[in-house]
Amino acid sequence: MKTRARVLALATGGLLLAVCAHAAKEKRIVLRFTPKENVTANLPALGQATPAKAVEVMPLTDARALPDLSLIGENREHKTPRPVKATTPVADFAMMVLTKCLLEWGVRLGKGGLVLRGEITNLFVTEDQTYSTAVAIRFRLEDGDGKLVWEGMATGDAHQWGRSFKEENYVEQISDALKKTYANLVSASAFQEAWAGRAPAAGAPTLTAAELKAKVLEMMKAGVGVEVIVGYVKGVKLSKPLDADQIVEWKKAGIPEAVLNAAVSR
């Protein structure tokens, strides 16, 4: 009898150890919007598009290429990475933040004007000594009849030091990166033109992403200033919006963020 009790105790203890070990490897967090600065601290440049037309924001979709869409980050300070997962859908949280930001920036939300759709292609926090977050969302702006008037990728990032494997650091990073993504979206000149109902400038050259990247790198090599390059990029029409992989390639090539933001808005 004592032997059976001892075996049962050992088995129970082993199970508890296994559960504790699993818990130590994985962190589940509650997503909350907690940016370092409030939404109105640094207002994006909205131009004259804000009062032009109301925008109906449709629910965002999560199109990240992940086996588990609850995954939002990873701690890589140890040999075995520790995953960080959200307790609620990422797309729902990103949608809530988008609506909050647009309202506080003075955007008129509602039916009867334009329709904004978004697809999350990247949202991930990497912790390795520091926290680094990258967000990319492909947006479509349609008129009331469903006709596409603008399409492009909006990106945002965040970086900070912080205590290891802490929930508050993960939620702050995601909050800051999302807020920056949405600010870049509404600040994009091509998006504002479509929002205000203005047709793009006639005669703008159409280039592929590879052609535009080559021209940007050529200008950088020649010592052309960033502002001049941004102006050039804004006057170009891309045959197809940059995807997430191309954005990473441009970043790795050393292309300045201001130029990259101009390109993703084309």
Secondary structure, 3 states (H helix, E strand, C coil): CHHHHHHHHHHHHHHHHHHHHHHHHCEEECCCCCCCCCCCCCCCCCCCCCCCCCEEECCCEECCCCCCCCEEEEECCCCCCEEEEECCCHHHHHHHHHHHHHHHCCCCECCCCEEEEEEEEEEEEEECCCEEEEEEEEEEEECCCCCEEEEEEEEEEEEECCCCCCHHHHHHHHHHHHHHHHHHHHHCHHHHHHHHCCCCCCCCCEECHHHHHHHHHHHHHCCCCHHHHHHHHHCCEECCCCCHHHHHHHHHCCCCHHHHHHHHCC
